[in-house]
Amino acid sequence: MSDLLTPRPDYDDDDSRTRAVWGLVALAIIAVLIVVVLLLIGGSSHHGAQTPTDLSQLPTTVPTSSAPPSSPAASSPAGSSPATSGAPTSGSTSPVPTSTANPCPTPGACPVAGDAGQLVAAVNAFRTGHGRAPATGAVSPQAQQCALSQGNGPACAPSFAWEPVPTQDGAKAVELIAGRGGDWLLDPAMTSFSVGWAYAPGTGYECAIVKIRS
């Protein structure tokens, strides 16, 4: 009768407590694992971020910006125009025609108007290049006739030089005349002169210089 009244050990309660403790331990482990996983994920994202630039890599000097080039209009004085490189200077001549075409309207020889070969400029360039003063020069019908007559006749008086040239080139004509006697072109008493051009088929261009002395 006493055995029936003695309380029996509650083995079921002990088992419940044990299971509860292990459940808490498992939950704690799971929580720790979650925290570790979150830390790892957060750390990997920070590793991929761009790191700050090291101050030692920054330039020590600030580059200076170059000033924009000034326009020709802004640099030129008001009211002036820029000089051209092709402008002739004292004692120089511009390029001359090199055509060998026949300018005559008829089959025979003819005088050629003007001074396209720049013979006046070539004479004065030769004079100033040898220390002589330039003389006044111009085209004249007298010198044209002297060129057409190939240095013969009264049109060539009082003193003349006649020269055939392949093209209407005054500089070449002066070179040839000076080769036979440059003193004639450097005469200090020559105050003025006239020039003329002609063309003769089979011969080409011809020129004459008629000297006028003081």
C-alpha positions in Angstrom: 0.0 0.0 0.0 2.9 2.3 0.8 4.4 1.6 -2.7 1.4 2.8 -4.3 1.4 6.0 -2.3 5.2 6.8 -3.0 5.6 9.2 -5.9 7.4 7.9 -8.9 10.2 9.8 -10.5 9.0 12.0 -13.3 11.3 10.7 -16.1 9.2 12.5 -18.7 9.9 15.9 -17.2 13.7 15.3 -17.3 13.5 14.3 -21.0 11.5 17.4 -21.8 14.1 19.6 -20.1 16.9 18.0 -21.9 15.2 18.4 -25.2 14.5 22.0 -24.4 18.2 22.7 -23.5 19.4 21.1 -26.7 16.8 23.1 -28.7 18.1 26.3 -27.2 21.7 25.3 -28.0 20.7 24.5 -31.6 18.9 27.9 -31.9 22.0 29.7 -30.5 24.3 27.9 -33.0 22.0 28.7 -35.9 21.9 32.4 -34.7 25.7 32.4 -34.5 25.9 30.9 -38.0 23.5 33.6 -39.4 25.6 36.3 -37.8 28.8 34.9 -39.3 27.2 34.6 -42.7 26.0 38.2 -42.6 29.4 39.4 -41.6 31.0 37.5 -44.4 28.6 38.9 -46.9 29.1 42.4 -45.6 32.9 42.0 -45.7 32.9 40.8 -49.3 30.8 43.8 -50.4 33.2 46.2 -48.8 36.2 44.4 -50.4 34.7 45.2 -53.8 34.2 48.9 -53.1 36.8 51.4 -54.4 39.4 52.3 -51.9 40.2 55.9 -51.3 43.0 57.5 -53.4 46.3 57.7 -51.6 47.3 61.3 -51.0 50.8 60.6 -52.1 49.5 59.7 -55.6 47.8 63.1 -56.1 49.7 65.7 -58.3 51.8 68.1 -56.3 51.3 71.0 -58.8 48.2 72.2 -60.5 48.6 72.3 -64.3 48.3 75.7 -65.8 45.9 76.1 -68.8 47.4 77.5 -71.9 45.9 80.7 -73.1 43.9 80.4 -76.4 45.7 81.7 -79.4 44.7 85.2 -80.3 43.0 85.8 -83.6 44.8 87.8 -86.3 42.1 90.4 -86.2 42.6 90.9 -82.4 46.4 91.2 -82.7 46.4 93.6 -85.6 46.1 97.3 -85.1 42.7 98.8 -85.9 42.3 99.8 -89.5 45.4 97.9 -90.7 45.5 94.9 -92.9 48.0 92.1 -92.5 51.0 92.2 -94.8 51.2 89.5 -97.4 54.4 87.5 -97.9 54.2 87.9 -101.6 54.5 91.7 -101.5 57.6 92.7 -103.6 60.4 94.4 -101.8 62.9 97.0 -102.9 65.1 95.7 -105.7 63.1 92.5 -106.3 60.9 91.5 -109.1 57.8 89.3 -109.3 57.8 86.1 -111.4 57.5 86.8 -115.1 55.5 85.0 -117.8 57.3 82.0 -119.3 55.0 81.5 -122.3 56.5 81.1 -125.7 53.2 81.6 -127.5 53.2 84.0 -130.5 51.3 87.2 -129.5 51.3 88.7 -133.0 48.0 89.0 -134.8 49.7 88.6 -138.1 52.2 85.9 -139.4 55.1 88.4 -139.3 57.0 90.0 -136.4 55.2 92.6 -134.3 55.9 94.9 -131.3 54.6 93.6 -128.0 52.8 96.2 -125.8 53.7 96.8 -122.2 56.4 95.3 -120.0 55.1 92.0 -118.9 58.7 90.7 -118.7 59.4 93.5 -116.1 62.5 94.7 -117.9 62.5 98.1 -116.2 62.5 96.5 -112.8 65.3 94.1 -113.8 67.5 97.0 -115.0 67.1 98.9 -111.7 67.5 95.8 -109.6 70.9 95.2 -111.4 71.9 98.8 -110.8 71.0 98.9 -107.1 72.6 95.5 -106.6 75.9 97.0 -107.8 75.7 100.2 -105.8 74.2 102.4 -108.5 71.1 104.6 -108.1 68.0 103.4 -109.9 67.1 105.3 -113.1 63.6 106.3 -114.4 62.4 103.7 -116.9 59.3 103.3 -119.0 58.0 101.6 -122.1 58.3 103.7 -125.3 57.3 103.2 -128.9 60.9 104.1 -129.8 62.3 101.2 -127.8 59.6 98.9 -129.2 60.7 99.8 -132.7 64.4 99.3 -131.8 63.5 95.8 -130.5 61.4 95.0 -133.7 64.3 96.1 -135.9 66.8 94.0 -133.9 68.9 96.9 -132.9 69.1 98.6 -136.3 67.8 102.0 -137.4 67.4 105.5 -135.9 65.0 104.3 -133.2 67.9 102.8 -131.3 69.9 106.1 -131.0 71.7 107.4 -129.1 72.7 104.3 -127.1 70.9 101.0 -126.9 71.2 97.3 -125.9 69.2 94.6 -127.9 68.8 91.0 -126.7 66.7 88.0 -127.9 65.4 85.8 -125.1 63.4 82.5 -125.2 60.6 84.0 -123.1 59.5 87.5 -122.1 61.8 87.5 -119.1 63.5 90.9 -118.3 65.8 89.4 -115.6 67.2 86.9 -118.2 67.7 89.7 -120.7 69.6 91.8 -118.2 71.7 88.8 -117.3 72.7 88.3 -120.9 73.4 92.0 -121.5 75.5 92.2 -118.4 77.4 89.1 -119.5 78.7 91.1 -122.5 79.5 94.2 -120.5 77.8 95.2 -117.3 79.3 98.7 -117.3 76.8 99.7 -119.9 73.9 99.1 -117.5 75.9 100.7 -114.6 76.6 104.0 -116.4 76.4 106.6 -113.6 75.4 109.3 -116.2 72.3 107.3 -117.2 69.4 109.3 -115.7 66.5 107.5 -117.5 65.9 104.8 -120.1 63.1 103.3 -122.1 62.3 99.7 -122.9 60.4 97.8 -125.6 59.5 94.3 -126.5 58.9 92.6 -129.9 58.2 89.1 -131.1 59.6 87.5 -134.3 58.5 84.0 -135.4 61.4 81.6 -135.4 63.3 83.9 -133.1 61.0 84.5 -130.1 60.9 87.5 -127.9 63.3 90.4 -128.4 63.9 93.4 -126.1 65.7 96.7 -126.4 66.9 99.2 -123.8 67.5 102.7 -125.0 69.7 104.7 -122.7 69.1 108.4 -122.0 72.1 110.2 -120.4 72.3 113.6 -118.7 
